[in-house]
Amino acid sequence: MRKLFIPSKENGYKPLLLRKIALVAYTVILLIVNTFGGFLGIPEAMASTITPSNIINLTNQQRAAAGLNTLSTNAKLSAAAQAKANNMFEVQYWDHFGPNGETPWMFITQAGYTYVYAGENLAKGFRTAEGVHEAWMASPTHRENIMSNKYKEIGVAVVEGNLLGTDVILVVQMFGNQTNEIFSLPPTVKSEVTPTPKPVVKETGEIKSIRIINPKTGELIDDANVNIKGETSNVSGAYSVEITNSDEVVGETSSSTPTWEFDKVSDWEEGEHSIQAQIKGEDVKSETVTFTIDSTPPEIKKESIAVRKTETSFELKLVGSTDITELKLVTGDKTFDLEVAEDGTATLNIPIEDIGKTSVLMASDVAGNIYEIDISEYFLEGDEEEATTGTSNLLLWLKNMVGTTDGISLSIIIFVFILLSVEVYVYWRKGKLGKNAGELFTVGAWWLIILVGVFKGFSGIVS
């Protein structure tokens, strides 16, 4: 093993894994994986940080930084985004409007979302959620959607497939508002000229105060990492605010302005919290604010999912957790609602002709947490009338765990970098660095070219 990795007398101070034949082998592997990975069944999405939650978090961080309201996740909008993505893959187009008259509003309405304001952002070919978000923010029209004060809710779908001959990750972001209410920043106070008042005798004085403005009492929050925000009155200079939860101190923050913000760093526990803010060292306390954290999505018991094919339809049966408030099946560009009984059971008959290539179950709870599971394989035609969940889920899991294009590429890059670093260190210790500078330069140049080539693919297109 030493001959493979470390320069030594045994290998002539040339590790076998950094010789020319090894570099050729690495190059061939990268070429096969990145060029023919789709034919070999190697998925790209596993190494990606593009997830609906990541996209939503980045969107809300951007809005909060600008003083806008954050958007709550809506299951209907998520279903609409999934249906739109499925439709683009099935019909093969890349646009807000499809060749058969498809519009964003059609998918939103079909998902059962009655909107007053609605919008859509699209992206494809990106590898990271940050890349998607930055590209949207660099585009005036997409930025307008993300920063609009008209929206209250959001839904995102991230789907991988072959679009117009290329394997891509497709991101659909839907915005909506079911009311006429829009968010407005506090109006700027304008100074007005008033008549000189008649002299009166009045008392003067000031009262220090502190209050919590976020979260609000009774609020149900699906983000366990929520920050506590507040403001003070008649407090000058730097001060510290101590936060207690049910009379137990959880931390403090400092500020020198009338506003302050407390980041707990760790997540708040699930359940109800009663918090209070106090100016440290003074008997100035806020009113108690009680809120509830519910960041755990509902679940669907995988072993309970069963699909039975009849002459005209598929019969879907499943059991989910009792906290499910909405359950939808998005298959192709169609969305079906499932009624969930008190015991969590749900059934649905779907006409065979309505089954699309991609079928996703989406369950949500009252806090807006969403659970998704791809059940496309349950509708594959075969000799058996009923699909057993255990086998299907195991095969799907194994398929996803085989590896990814990006994962293989980055693994080789990191592996060669480690080998190269070890070799440089050993040559330096042995006093052979100068003699082997040319060879090290060749390997380093090869590594740099491969690195640039791989990361050049971390880009995409927005629409």
N, C-alpha and C positions, 0 to 999 in steps of 0.2 A: 504493500500500500504506500510505503514511503516513496518508492520510485515514481508513483503516479502523481504525487502532490508536491513533494519538497525537493529542491535541488540538492544533490548529494554526489559523492564519488560514484555510487552504484549506477546512477543514470547520467553520468558525465555532466552534472550540474544543469541538466535540462529535464525538468519534470515531463513525464510522458503525456500528461494531459494538457501541456502547453506547446507541444511540438506541432509542426506544420500539418501533419496528418490529422491531429486532434482538431485544429482550427478548421480544416476542411470539413470534418465530421460535424462540428457545431454549425457551420454555414449551411450544410445540406439539411440538417434538422430544422433550422430556422426557415429555410426556403420552403421545405415541405409543409411545415406547420402553418406558416403565414400565407402561403399561396394555395395550398390544397386542403387546409384545415376543415373547410366546410364540407368537402367530399368525404373526409375521414370521420365526420361526426363530432369534431372538436368544437364545443360551444365557446363563444367569446364572452358572454355576459358574466361568467363566474368571477373573473378578475376585475370586473367593473364595480365602481362605487356608485353607479347609477341605480338608485332605488327610489320609489315614490316618496318615502319618508325623507330621504336626503334632499330631493328636489324641493319638497315642501318646506323643510327646515331652512334651506338657503333662501327661499322666497320670503319667508316670514322674518328672517334675520335682516334682509334688505329693507323690508317694509318698516320694521320696528326701528331701525337706525334712522329712518326718515320721519319718524313720528307718526307713521300710519298704523291702522289697525292690522293685527295679524289675522290670517285666514284660517278658518276651521276646516278640517277635512270633511268632505261630504261624500257618502257612499254612492249616491246617485251620479255625482259628477265623476267619481272614480270609475263607475261602470260605463259611463258615456265615453270616457277617455279610452278605456279598454276596447269598447266596441269600435271606436274610430280607428284605433291602431290595427285591430283585426281586419277591418274593412280595407285599409290601405294595402295590407299584405295580400288579402284575397283578391282584390280587384286590380292590384298592382298600379298604384299611383302615388305621387308625393305632392300633396297640395291640401289646402284647407277645403277645397271643393272637389268632389269626385267626378269622374266622367259620366256617371249615371245620375247626376243630380244630387249627390250626397253633399250635405252641408254640416258644419259643426252643430248647428242648432237642431238638426234632425236627430242626431245621436243624443243630445242633451234632453230633448223632449221625450224620446223613446225610453230613456232611462227613468222617466217619471219626475224629472226636475222641471218645475214651472218657474221660469226665470223672468226677471224684469231686465237685468243686465247680464250679459254673458260674453266670454271671450275664449280664445284658444291660442296656444303656442305649440309649435312643432319643432322637433330636432331629430337628427339622425346622424349616425356615424361617430358619435363622441364616445369616449371611454370613461370619463369621470363626470360626476354630478356637477363639480365645480366648473368644468369646461362647458357644459351645457348652460349653466346659469350665467357665466361670464359672457358667452356668445349672445344670449338673449338680452342681457343688459347693455351690450354694445350696439344692439339694433333698436332704433327709436320706437318702432311699432311694437316689438316684443317687450321692451322696457315699459312702454305705456300700459300694457296689460298687467305686468308685475307690480307696478307702482300706482295703479288706478285706485282712487278712493271709492269707486262704485262697487267693488267686490267685497263679499263677506266670506265666501266659501271657495274651496279648491278641490280638485281631484286630479290625480296623475296616474298614468299608466306607462310602464316600461316593458316593451315587448321585443324579443329578438326573432328575426326571421330573414327571409330572402326577399329583398325589394328591388325590382327592376334589375335582377341579375347579380345583386351584391348582398352578401350577408351583413346585416346592420343591426344595431340596437336603435329602436325607434322610441322616442319619448313624446307623449301627448300630455299637455297641461291644459286643463279646463278651469275657467273661472266662472263664478256665478253669484247672483244676488236675487233672492226671491221676493224682495220688498223694494219699495221706492226709497228707502232710507240709504243715505250715503254717509261715509265718514267725513267729518270736517274737523280741521285743526282749530284750536281755540282762536277766536278772532283777536287781532292785534288791538290793544287798547289805544285809542286815539285821544290826544289831549284836546280839550275843548275850552274855549274862552268863556268864562262864566262871569256874571256881574259880581262886583265886589260885595261880599256879604256884609251885613251890618254887624258891628262888634257884638259878640255874645260871649258869655262866660261858659266855657266847656271844660270838662275833665280831659286830661291827657294820660296816656299810659299805653302799655303794650303787654300782650300775653304770648308767651312762647307756646307753640303747639306743634304736633307731629301727627301725620296720618298716612295710612297705607292706601295707595291708589290702585295697585295691582298686586295680586288678584283681588277680585271683589267678593264680598260675602255671598255665599251660596253658589259660587262658580264651580262648575265641574270641568276639570282640566285634564287633557290627555297627554301633557308633557311633564314628566317627572322631574325635569331639570328647570322648571320655571323659576324665574328670578322675582324677588320681592321688590317692588318699587314704591317710593313714597315721596313726600315733600314736607318741609317744615315752614313755619312762619316765625318771624322775629328772632331768628337765630343768626348771629353774625360770627364770621371767622370759621375756622375748621372745627368740626364736631364729629363725634362717633355715634352710630346708631346700633343699638343692641336688639337682636331679634330673638324672641322666645316663642316656643311652640308648646302649648299646654303648660305654660309656666317654666319650661325647661329651656335654658339658653342654647341656641343652635349656632350662633355666630354673630359677627358684627361687621360693619362697614363704615368707611369714613367719607366725608364730603365737606366741601367748603362753599357749596351753592345750596339754594333752597330745595333742590331735588337730590335724591339719593337712590341707590340700587344695591341690593344684596344678592350675591351669587352664593348659594349654599355649596357649590362645587360638586358635592355628591348628590344623588337623586333623592327627592322626597319619597318617603314610603307611600305605598298604596293606602288609600283610605282618607279619612277626614283629618284636617289639621286646623287648629285654632291658634293663630299667630298674633303677636302684638309687638310693636316697635316702641323703643324708649331711647331718649337722648341720654347717652351714657353719662353717669355722674350727676344726673338731675332727675327730679321727680316729674318728668314730662313724658307721658305715655300716650299712645294712640288707642283708638277703640279696637277691640278684638275683631279680627276678620277670620271667618271660618270658610274654608274651601275644601274640596275633595279632589284627590289625585286618582285618576283611573287611566293608566297608560297601558293596561294589559288588554290586547284585542281578544274578542271572543274566539272560540275554537270550534272546529268541525272535526269530529272523531273520524280519522282516516279509515279505520277498520270498519266503520259503519256505512261508508259510501258504497252503494251498489247500483248498477245500471243494468236493466233488462230490456232487451229489444223485442218488440212485437212487430206485427206486419206493417203498422203505420207509424209507430212512435217508439221513443225510448222512455222507459219508466225509471226515474231517478229517485232514490231513497237515501236518506242520511240522518244522522243524529248530531246535533250541535249543542253547544253550551246554552244554558237557559237565559243568558244575558244578551242574546242576539235580538236586535230590534229590527234589522233589515237583512234579508238574505236574497241575493240575486245570482242568477246564472247568466254570464255573458258568453254567448257562443256565436262566433263570427261577428256580425255587426248587429245582432239581435240581443235583447235583454229580457229575461224572464224573472218575475218575482216568485219567490217561494214563501208560502205561509208556514210559519214556525209554531208548532203547538207548544203548550205549556211545558211538556217534558222534553222539548228540544228537537222532536222529530219533524221531518219535512219531506214532502213528496212532490214530484212534478212530472207531468207527461209532456214531452216535447216532440212535435212532428219530426219525422226523420229528415225531411227536406230543409228544416230550419237549423240543423246541426252544422256548425262551421268547422273549419280546420282547427281552430283554437277555442277551447271551452274553459272558462275560469269561474269558480265559485267565489263570491265576495260576500263576507259576513261583516256587519258592523254593529256596534253597541251604541248606547245613548251618548257616550262621550265622544263618539266619532272615530274610535279605533277600528281599523279595518284588517280583517284576516282574509288572505287570498290563497287559493290552491288551484293549480292547473289540473283539470281532470279530462283533458283531451283524449288520453289513451283509453278512457272508459268507453268511448263511443266508436273505437275502431271496429270495423267489421271483422268478424271471425266466425269460427264454427260454433263457439259457445255463445249461448244467449245471454249469460250473465257474467260480468267482469268481477273478479275477486280483487278486493282492494289491496291486500297484503302484497301480492305478487306485482301488481301494477306499480304501487308506490316504491317497492324495492328496486324494480328495474329503472324507474325514473330517477331515483336517488343515485344509483350506480352510474347511470348515464351522465348525470350532472357532475359526479365526482371524478370522472375519467381525467379531466384536465382541461385547460383552456389555452387558446392561442396566446393571449397576453401572459398568462401564468408561465407557460413554457419559455417564451421569449425572455421574460424578465428573470426567470430562474437561471438560464444560461448566462445572461449578462452578469448577474450577481456572482455566479459560480466562477466565471473567468476572472472577474475583478479580484475576488479573494485569492485565487491562485497567483495572479499577477502580483498582488501585494506581498504575498508570502515570498515569491521569488525575488522581488526587489529587496526585501528585508534580508534574506539569506545572502544574496550577492553583496549587500552592503556590509554585513557582518564578516564575510569571508574576504572582503577587499577585492571582489571581482566585479564590482558594479561597472567600472569603466570599460573593461574588456567585453562585457555583454550588453553594452548600451544599445548597439545597433539592433540586436535581436529583441531586446525589450521594447525598443521604439516600434518595431514592426508589429509585435503583438498588441502593444498599446494603441497603435493607429487602427488596427483591425477592430479592436474592442470599441474604440470611439465611433468608428463608422457604423458599426452594428447598433450601438446605443442611439445614435442620431436617427438611424433608419426606423428603429422600433418606436421611439417617442414621436417621430414625425406623424405616425398614424393616430396619435391621440388628438384628433381634431374631427370636426363634423360640420353639418349644415343645419341652419335653422330656417324655419318658414312660418 
